[in-house]
Amino acid sequence: MIIRKQQLTFLNEHQAATYELRLTRFLREQFPEAAEVDAAELRPAVAAQICKGRAYGCEDEQDAAAYVITAWLLGTDFDARFPAARDVLASSLSGKMKARFLEEWTKEMFQELEH
């Protein structure tokens, strides 16, 4: 079987759209503030954050999700506002390590705020 470039492009676009929908749904299910935003309005914001995360090397779905969730919790410009995030994201660490940092760092930020 031969897959033409056009077919592969279509499959990749479909997979990306499906992922955006799943991640949008996840945000709306997990965060009450996200549930208040219309899915059609939230999805482009999720797509933009997926692109930003991928630019930093968070390319697979799990790594991109860590980036998007962090952006939801700390603001879409967290990568510029917080020096710790900016430094790690700009580093040569793998996408997996960057995602793990974002998860742990975000948890620590909220734990500190609780005290």
N, C-alpha and C positions, 0 to 999 in steps of 0.2 A: 504494500500500500504506500502510495506517495502522498504526502501532505504538502499542498502548495503553500507558499508564503502567505497568501491572502487568507487561507483557512486557519493557519497558525495565528495570524494576527487577530482574527475573529475569536478564536478560542481564548487567547490571552486577554482580550478586552472583556469577554464574557466572564472569565474567572475574576478579573479585577472588579467588575461591577458587582458580582455576587459577593465578593469579600467586603466591599464597601457597604452593601446592604446588611450583611451579617454583623459587621462591626457597629453600624448605626443602630441596629436592633439591640445589640448588647448594651451599648451606652444608654439607650432609652429604658432598658429593663433594669439596669444596675444603679442608675443615678436619677433621682426624681427630677432634678433640674433639666436633664436631657429629655426626659419624658414630656416635659412641657413644651419642647421645641418640636415643631412639625418635622416628620422624618424627611420630607422633601427639602426642607431647609437645612437640616442637620447633615444630610448625606454629602453635599458638596464640601462642607467644612471638614468632614471626616476624610474625604478624598484628598483634600489639600494637605491635611496632616499626615496622611499615609505617604504622600509624595515627599514631604519634608523629612519624615523619618527615613525613607529610603535613601534620600540624598546623604544622610548621615551614616548609611550602611545598615540600617534596620530593615532588611529586605524581605525576610520571610514573614508569614502572617503573624506569628507570635511576637516577633520583635517589633513589627510595625504596630501591633496592638498595644504593646507597652508604651510606645511613643505617643500614640493617639490618646490613650488613657491619661498619661501624664499631662498632655496638652489640655485635655478636658479639665483636669483637676487644678492645674497651676496656671492655665492661660495659654493661648496659642503662641505667645511669644516667649514662653518659659526658656527656650533655648538661647535667647538673647538676654533676658533679664537676670538669670541666675548664673553667676560665674562657674559654679561647680558643674552644672549641666553643660554649659557652653564648652568648658575645657574637655570634659569626657567625650561629648559628641564630636568635637573636632579632632580627637586623638586617633591614633591608628589601631585602637582596640577593635575587636570583631563586633559585628552587629549584635551577636548574642551577649557579649559582655556589656555593651552599651545598654541593651534592654534590661539586663539584670541590674545594672547600676540604677537605671531610672526607676525600676520597681522598688528597690530597697530604699533609695534616696527619697522617693515620694512618700513611702510609708513613714520614714523617719521624720520628714517634714511635718506630716499630720500628727504624729505622736507628740512631737515637741509642741505643736499648737494646742494640743489637748491639755497640757500641763500648765 
